[in-house]
Amino acid sequence: MSTQPLTSTPMRDASTLSRPRFAMPAGACDSHVHVFGAAARYPSVDQPHYTLPDGSPELLQRMTAALGIERVAIVQPSYYGTDNRCMLDALDQLDGRARGVAMVDESVDDAHLAHLHARGVRALRLDLFLRAQWPIAEIAAYVKRSIARAKPLGWHVQFYTPGYVVRDLIPYMAEFETDFVIDHMGYMLASDGLTSADFDRLIAAVQSGRGWMKLSGPYRVAKDGNFERLRPMVATIVDAVGERTVWGSDWPHIPTGERDTGELLNLLAEWVPNEVVRNRILADNPARLYAFGG
């Protein structure tokens, strides 16, 4: 496997983004964005997977203003590992319009978690790509330990994980004692040996437990750009857990900064034509999940 990082391309100017083809609801939330800052101030981990993207809070705010997005969930990127300073500074800058999803070491103390909560963090991101080679029982134990730290704060946990790990965690999901969010519609790639039966099992486990699904990263699931083939998958998710589904753009679309975020938002017009359900996904559900206002 190549150790060369992906080259992040320049950010598309917000003025050129496609505009929403539907009325955006009050409190509309992009539930999956990342932020980045100057390398001198926010150093990366050793051997990051990609070069520093365009993704400043200022650029983020231009994108959200152009698309009528009022709130965001800022997800800690692997680029910074467990150094959450860039994300926390962005939370301060967005002044109540954002919530954070942090990554922490297991050794983190309760005082630091309380500090993160006070700054606007409402979830832990669990990097299961980093742990994908562990036996599944050890991964499940790690998830449960993380839940034990998150639950007293009223937080959820978010899985950053390959689809085959999600599949292998299905038997354990009923034991997860707080809400958990699965990114990128499960990230179940046929190239990784995942099947429609695996996806159906996942949705059943999410529906019967405390799981949430995130409609994000369609270009990571349909790598050929044929987003139409994701429509049945989205319909299954929304029908099963529409009250526990959120949408995220995955901005700044690493490594492809020129991607049209508005075009991704407009997929919801086709995927979720019912305005009431779409508004729930865009506004009501993330308000609950990220405790906006609380």
N, C-alpha and C positions, 0 to 999 in steps of 0.2 A: 504494500500500500504506500502511495506517495505521502511524504511528510511535508510537501509544499503546501502552504496555506492557499486557500481560495483568494482570488484578488477581488476585493470589494470595488464595485463601480460607482461613479458619482450619482448623487441623489437627483431624481427628477424634480424639476421646479414645481412647486405646488400649484402654480397658476395654470399648468398644463394638464392637471388631473381631470379625468372624467368626473362630471358632477352627478350626484345621486339622481336616479330616475324615479325616486319615490320620496314622499315627505319623510324627513328624518324626525323621529320622536324626540320630545324633550328628554334630556338625560341620556341621549344615545352614547354608548360606550364602545370603544375599541378595546377589547379584552385581551389583546396580545400585541404589545409593542416592546421594543428594546430601545435604550438610549446609550449614547457613547459620547465621550468627551476627549479633550486634548490628551495625547499620550504622556506628556510631561506631568500631568496632574493625576491621570488615572491609568496606571500601567496595566498591561495585559498579563494573563498567565503566561508561563513558559510555553512555547510552541502552540499558539492559538490556531484554531482551524481556519481562520480567515484574517485578512488584513483589516485594519481599522476602518469601519464604514463611516459614511456620512450619516449621522444619526443624533444630532444634538437636540436638546429640548426645544431650541428655537425652531429648527426644521420640523420637529414633531408638531409644534403648535401651528405652524403654517399649514401642514397637511390637515390637521383636525379642523381648523377654521374653514378651509376650502370645502370640506365635506360635511360640515354641520355636526361634527362629533364633539360632544361636550365633555366627555370623561374618557380616561384611559386607565388600563392596568399595565404598569411597567414591569416587565418580566426580566429578572436578572439574566444577562446573557452568559454563556459559557466563556466568552472572551475575558471576562473579569473574574471568573471563578466565584469564590466566596467573599471577594472584596466588593461590598455593595455600595461604596461611596458615591459612584456616579449615579446610580439609581436613586439613592436617598437625596442627593442634591437636586435631582430633577423633581422629586416629589415636593421638595421645598419650593422650587421655582413654580410649579404648577398650582400650588396653594389651594389644596382641597379638591382639585379636579382630577386627581390621580390617586391610585392605590398601588402598592408595590408587592411584588412576589420575589422574595429573597432566597438566596442560596447560602447555607451556613454549614460550618463544620459540625460534626456530632458533639464535639467538645464545647460548643457554645454555652455560655451560662445564661441563667434565667434573666439576669439584669440586662444583658445585651438584647435578648429577645424582647423584653419590655421596652427597651430603647427603640428597637425597630418598629414596634407597634405604635409608639408615640409619634414616630416620623411618618406613619401611614402605611406600613407593611401589613398585609392581611393574609399572607400565605407563604408557604415554603415551596420552592421548586426543587424537586428531587431529580438529580442527574443520574438516570438509570442507563444512559449510554455509557457513562464512565464505569458503571458496575455491571454491564451486560454479560460479562463472562463469569460472574459469580453464580453459584448454584441458586436456583430459583427460591429455595427455602431461605437462603441468606438475604436475597433481595427483599423478600416479603418481610423478614424480620427487621431489616433496615427501614422499610416503609412504616412498619408498626412503631418502631422507636421514634421516627420522625413525627408520626401522628401524636404520640404521647407528649411531645414537646409543643405541637401546634394546638392541640385541643383546648388546653386551659386558656389560651388567648382568643378562642373563637375563630381560629384560622382554619383554612383548608390546606390540602397539599396538592401540588400540581406535578404531573408526571411528564418529564422530558425523557422520552424513552422510545426505542425502536418497537415496532408493532409486535415482534415476536416475544418481547418481554411482557407487553400488555397481555398477549394471549396466554402466556404461561402464568401470569398473575391472576387470571380469572378465578381459579378455585379459592383464592385467598380474599377476594374482594368483599365477601360477606362479613369478613372479620375486621374490616377497616372501620374504625369508630369515629371518623369525622368525614366531612365531605372531601372528595377527591376529584380532580379535574384531569381529563385526558385530552391532550392537545391533538390538533391536526386530524380530527375525526378518527382517531385510533392509530393513525400512521401504519396501517396494515398494507404493506406492499406485496404484490404478487411476486416480485423479484426476491423477496425474503421468504417465500414459501407460504405466505398467508392466503387464506381462502375466504370465500363468502360465508362459509359455515363458521369460521373463526370470528368473523365480524358479528354474525348473528348471536353467537355465544357471548361476545363482549356486551352487546346492547342488552341482552337479557340480564347479565350480571349488573350492569350499570342501573338498569331500571329497578331491579329488586333491592339494590343496596343504596349507597349514598353517593353514587357517581354522577358527575356532570360531563357533558361533552362540549368540546369547543370546535366550532366551524372556522377553522383557520388553516393557513398554508395549503390551499388546494394545489399549488404548483409543486408541493413536496409529495403529495399523494398521486396526482396525475402528472407525472414528470414530462409526459408528451404534450402537455398543454390542452388536452382534451377534457375540459372541465365538465362538459355535458355528461360524461359517463359517471360523474360523481353525484348526479341528481338523485338516483335511487338510494344511494347511501345516505344523503342528507335527509331525504324523505323518511327513511327508516328511523334516523336519529330523532327527528322532530316529532314524528308520530309517537315514539316510545317515551321520550324524555324532553318534550318541548318546554316544560317548565324548569328544566335543569340543563338548558343549552344556551351558550353565549357565542358571540361572533368576535373574531379577531383578525386583523389585517396581516399580522406578522411583519409589520413595518420595522426596520427599513429594508426588508426583503433580501436579507443577506444571501448571496453576495451581489444581487442584481438591483442596485439602487434605482435604476431607471424604470422599474416596474410601476404600472399605473394602479395606485391604491384604490382610486375611484372605480376602476373596472372590477376590482375584486369585491368592493362593497356592492356593486350592482348585480353581482351574482345572486344576492339575496332576493332581488326582485323576481328572479326565475325560480330559485330554490324554495322560497317561502312566500308565495304570492298572497297569502292571507295577511292582511295588514295587522290585525290584532296579534297574531302569533309572531310576526316579524318584529313588531314593537316590543313584545315581551323579550325576545332574544336580544334585541339591541339595547333595551333600557331597563325593563323591570327585573329581569333575571340577574344582570350584572350588579344592579343596585343592591340586591340581596346578597349575592355571593361575596362582593367586595366591601359590603357594609358602608356604602356611601352614606354620609350623614351620621355615622356612628363609629 
